[in-house]
Amino acid sequence: MAEDHPRTPDGRYFVVRGRLWRLSNPALGEEERARLVSSLMAARRAVREAAGDPPALAKARARVDAAKRGLGERGPVWWRDGAPDLNRHMARNTPYAAWYEGLGLED
């Protein structure tokens, strides 16, 4: 999914409709990443299947959150330079504004 969207020059985020979304931690090993992605996909299927069952839906959403945290897409940031987490911020309202504007993607 992120492959279809521009990535910030520092590799921390991809952009969808002008909004920044945190990328997975690039330091994860391939086996760990594959395991977490598999868990995430299974959890997303469980969310779909839990429609109408609030306890099952809550459990499935917790599994999605755990996988995303493991991947580094949520929770504490995976970079160590003290930069803030701008996940879900509009790119035009962040230090990435000039870079994003230079892409020429906005209407």
N, C-alpha and C positions, 0 to 999 in steps of 0.2 A: 504494500500500500504506500509506504513512504517513498518507494522508488519512483512513483508517479508524480511526486510533489517536490518542489525545490527544498533543498536543505540549507540551513544557515552555514556560513563559511566555517564556523567552528565545529560543525557536526553535532550540535546539541539538539536542534529542533528541525522539524519539517513544517511546511506551511500549507494549510488547507483553507481556502476562502479567506485569506488574510490573517488567519489565526495560527499561532505557534503551538506545536504539539511536541512534547519531549520525545526524543529518540531513545532507543534502548542503549544500555551501557556497552560501549564498544570493547571494553575490557573483559566481558564475559567470554568464557571458553565456548567453542562451538557445541559441545555436548550439553553444557548447562543451558545455553541459549535454546537449543532444540527442545530440551526437556520443558523449559518454561513456556515456549511458544506452543508446544503440544498441550500443556496444561491450560494455557489461555484459550486455545481453540475449543477444548472440551468444556471449559467453563462457560464460554459464550454460547455453545450449543445448549448447555444446561439452562442458561437464562431463557433462551427461546422456548425450551420445553417446559419451563416452570410457569408459564402463563396461567393465571388463575389460582396459583398455589403460593400465597405470600411467604410461608416458611421456606419452601423450596427455592423461591426467587431470591430471598435474602441470602440463603446459603450459596447459591450459584453466583450472586453478585460479589459475595465475600471471596469466592475462589478467583473471580476475575481480578479483583483488587490485589489479592496475594500474588498472582502471576505477574501483574503489571508492576508491582513493587519489586519483585524479584528481578524483572528485566530492567529496572531503573527508570521506568516511564512514570512512576508515581513515587511519592515518599521523598526521602532525602536525595538530593542531587548526587550524581556520580562524579562530577568534576570537582576539583580541589582548589580552584583559584579564588574562591569566595564570591564568584558571580552569583547574582540572585536567580531564583527559578522564575522564568517568565512563561511557564506552561500555561496555555490557554489565553494568553494575552494577544491582543491584536498587534501584528508586527509593526504597523505604522506608529504605535505608541510605545515602542521599545528602542533600545540602542541599535536594533536591526533595521530601523526605519529607512535609512538611506540605502542600505543594501536592497531592501525589499522594493523600494521605489525604483531602483535601477533595473529591476527585473521586468518592469513594464507590464505587470499582470493586472493592475487595478483598472477598473473602467473609467 
